[in-house]
Amino acid sequence: MRVVFGVPERAKSPTALTIGNFDGLHLGHRAMLDRLKRKAAELGVSTSVMIFEPHPRELFTPDQAPARLSSLREKLALLESCGIDFTYLCHFDHKFAALTADEFITRTLVQGLAAKYVIVGEDFCFGKGRAGNVATLRMAGRQHGFELETLPTVAINGLRVSSSGVRNALAAGDLKLAEKLLGRPYAIAGRVGHGNKLGRTLGFPTANVQLKRKRIALHGVYAVTVSGLDKQPLPGAASLGFRPSIGEGLKPTLEVFLLDFDRDIYGAHVTVNFLHKLRDEAKFESLDELKAWIAKDVVATREFFSGTANG
């Protein structure tokens, strides 16, 4: 997959296009991409995805912006795994937001990308003040010669698949529901860096995985697997949150204790797959109490992977 920053002034060849944030790349997104690839094959053109960075709500209402399910790197890796040819990464700023719906259509869809086919969700809006919608695109398609298709809502057991639905499931600790909506376990990828070495002091050395996001979609202690270190994912216990026992106002951290593992992995890029929630974050009165709870978490993690855990 080729990542293109911005949109060219003039397209070199036509394409089939979809537009969106694709946060988490859940099953609804995958249905959209599957339809995009089938139509592109029929037309004999490439597949293209347009995404925005930052998320529009992070620009206009940063305090109310949703927690990201996936970092930009994770999102690009997921799109590549779906077999997309081009991803156009558009910097979303006030200048871009000021484009009218007609300007967006003419400059981006027609001139910049030469779209022959566009597929969006039924509630898609675009342009200054979100003035453009599916009806706007349909009329533009007749004028400029591209086909528009909308994808109906994807539902599982009557539940709408959406990024907000995944966030709600994660916030509630319902990892099984999140996995159903995503089509895979929820995961966070990042590079292992140096932490404060507290886990090592307590007898439970942890891998500190860098978080490339301002907000996290879940908090607590989890049974996880870690991919990227061996041929098979390795089991472990992960703590994700703000370490209330250590201090206040700290940035969120992801720390993983790998079971029966003793290797230097600083600098490795890993993926942490969240499988089962053990408990919420808690503030402990002493390091001895924290150490005792970590030991309990490790026992619970072993029980989970051995199949003896309750629930």
Secondary structure, DSSP 8 states (H G I E B T S, - for coil): -EEEES--SS-SS-EEEEES--SS--HHHHHHHHHHHHHHHHHT-EEEEEEEES-HHHHH-GGG----SS-HHHHHHHHHHTT-SEEEEEE--HHHHT--HHHIIIIIIIIIT-EEEEEEETT--BSGGG-B-HHHHHHHHHHHT-EEEEE---EETTEE--HHHHHHHHHTT-HHHHHHHHTS--EEEEEEE----HHHHTT---EEE---SSS-S--EEEEEEEESSSSS-EEEEEEEE--TTT-SS---EEEEEETT-----TT-EEEEEEEEEEE-----SSHHHHHHHHHHHHHHHHHHHHT-S--
